[in-house]
Amino acid sequence: MVVRNPESEYFFADYADSWWDDESELKPLRSFNRCRFEYFDRFIERGWADKRVLDVGCGGGYTTEFLHSRGCRVYGLDVSERLIASARKHAEETGRGIEYTTGSSDALPYPDASFDVITCLDVLEHVQNPAQAVQEIHRVLTPGGIFLYDTINRTFRSQLIMIWLAERILGVIPKGAHVWHDFITPAEMLAYLGSSGFTPLGRPAGISVRNRNKDGSLRMSTTRTLSTIFMGAARR
């Protein structure tokens, strides 16, 4: 995940060595992909197979490996060299051909029009300049390419659920993962998309976490409410 802090202070980098462990504190984050992509799939014409897909802020590789299982040509980028090393190691150990690069969201190290689809999930609320990140994503998408994102709305409800409940009481997310003032409202997200030249697709959807299973995974569903986590799609 691409964040505002330098690498020495980067929160998620501390979990690089345990990212794929069965007892990892971040294991619940794997649960989001099923719910996210049940929503995202409708925007991918003719399916995922053979599409060039970049995951911006890939962390240790939860989403890149999920995408690889769908037949994509997958690329992952993260600011953390430690997380990229962890993602690359796990991909090699499991025989997945994923290309990983260390880099920043505000200066993506790829030529113009490089990718058919770009995902940016649980990332924009961590970056120093989300507007610049969205502009860079627009630049490296092919004409007609699809941008898929989720982020967290800046509401009282999101502060209650994502910080007080999820981090401090339930421990579903490690304490300190989020800063409420960095959350992004749907109106702000639409402004970033519009100023970058994107055309929004469909209606954004929310994600509601219902419960935690005994194996540590999360039970969740999509919702029309955008007051906490919300996701959307746009076309270049």
N, C-alpha and C positions, 0 to 999 in steps of 0.2 A: 504494500500500500504506500502511496506517495504522500508524504506528510510535510508539514511546515518546518519541522525541526531538522537540524543537521543530523548526519548519520550517528554521531556520538550520543545524541539525545533521543534517538528514534525509538518510540515506544515498542512497536511490533518486532523490531530487530532482536529484542531480548528473547523472543520465542523461536528464533531461527533453528536452534539445535533440537528443539522438541516439537517442531511444527507438525510433523507427521506421526508423532507418538500416539498410541491408543489413549493415553492418559493426558494428552495435551490440553491445556486450559482453553485453547482456541478451537478444539474439536467441534463445539456446537456451531461454529461458523460454516462448517461443511453442509449443514442442513438447509441453508438458504438457497442453494443452487436449484434444487427441485422446484421450489415455489417460484423463484425468479424466472426460470426458463419455461415453465408452464405459461407464463405471461409473455415472455419475449419471443417464443417460437412463432407466434402469429405474424410477426413482422419480418420473418426471414423467408423470402420467396424461394420456392424450390428446395427448401431444406438447407441443412448445414454442410453437407458433404462437399469437400474440396474448397470451401471458402477460406480465404486468407483472413484470419481473425487475430486481432491484437487485444490482449487484456492489460489495460493500463492500471498499474498499482496491483500487481498480481500476488504480492506477498510470497508465501512459500508454495503457491501453485494449486490451491483448491479449485479455482475456476478454470485455469488453463487445462488441468487434467480432465475436468468434467467436459470441457469443450472438445478435447482430443478424442474422448470416447464417442463423440458424435461425428467423427470423420473430418473435422476441420484441419487445416494447416495452421497450427497455433503458434503464436508468439506472445511472450510475456515480458513486461517491463516493470521494474521497481527501482526506487531510489536506494534501497538497501542492498549492498553487496552480499551481506550475510544471508538475507532471505533469498536472493537470486541463487546463491550457492546451494542453499537447502532445496530449492525448487528443482534446480538442475540435477542435483544428486538423486532425488527421488524419481525424477523422470528417467534417468539413466538406469536406475535399479529396477524399474518396472517396465522398461522397454518402450517408453513413449518418446516419440520424436518431436520435442517441443523446443523452440529456439528462445532462449532467455537473454535479456540485455539489461544492464544497469543504466538507469537514466531517469530524468525528471519529467514530470507531466507538462511543465511549462516550456520545454524545449525538446520535443520528442525526436530521438535520433534516427529518423526514418525519412526517406524522400516523400515528396508530395504524392498523393493518390496511391499509397502502398497497400491499403487493406480494404476488403469488402465489408467487414463488420468490425467495430471496436466496442468492447465492453469496458465499463468503468464502474465498479461495484464496491460500495462502502469505502469510497476513496475521496470524492470531492469535498466532503466535510473535513478532510484532513489536510488538504493542500493549501499552500500559501496563497495561490492566485487561481481560484476555480474558473474565473472568466477566461484567463489565458490558457488554462488546461483545455477548456472546451474549444477554443480557437485552434489549438494545436491538433486536437482530435479531428476537427473539421478538415484541416489541411492535409492530414495523412490518409483520410478516407478517399476512396474512389468516388467519382461523380455518381450519385444515386446510392452510395454506401449508407449503411445503417449504424447509428450510434445508440447503444443500449446502456442505461445507467440506473443506479439507485443511490439514494442519499437519505438524509434525515432532516425532517422539517424542524424548524426552530419554534417550538410551541411549549407551553407549560406541560402538556401531556408527554411530549418527547423527553423533556427533562426528568419527569417522574418515572417513565418507563425505561428509557435507555441508560440513564445514569443512576438514579436512586434505586430503582428496582433491579435492573439487569446487572449493574456493576456492584452496587454496595450491599444489596440484600441477598439476591439469588446467586450472585457470582457466575452468571451465565457468560458474561463478558468480563475480562480482566479489568480491575479497577484502574481508572486513569486513561482508558482507551479513547474517550470522547470528551470534547469541550463544547458545552451547549452553545456558546456564542459563535462557534464556527459552523453550526448547522445552517442549512440552506432552505429557504421557503420555496414553494412551487413557483411563486411569482418571480423570485430571483432566478430560479433555474430557467424559466421561460425567457427571461431577459438575456441570460448567457447564450441560450440557443439562438435567439433572434439576432443578436449582435454578431454572432459568428456565421450566420447564413444558413442555419439549419431550419428545416420544416418539421415541426412536431407531428407525430403520428399517433392516432387514436387518443384514448383518454388515459392519463396516468392512473396507476393502481397503487394501493397501499399493501403492506405486509403486516399481518397481525400474528404475533407469537402467542400460541394458545397454551402451551405447556412444555415441560421437559420430560423426555422419556428416560427410562432407567439406564439406557446405554449412553446417556448424555446428549443424544440428538434432540433437536427441537421440533415440536409439533406446531405448524404454522399454516396460514392460508392467506390468499389475496383478499383484499377488501376495497370498497370504494372510498373509505376514509383515508385521507392523506396526512393525518395529524402527527404521524410518527415516521416510520420508514415509507418512502414512496419511490416508485420506479416509473420509467417512461422510455420512449423511443423517439428517434428523430432521423430524418433523411437528409443527406448532404445534397 
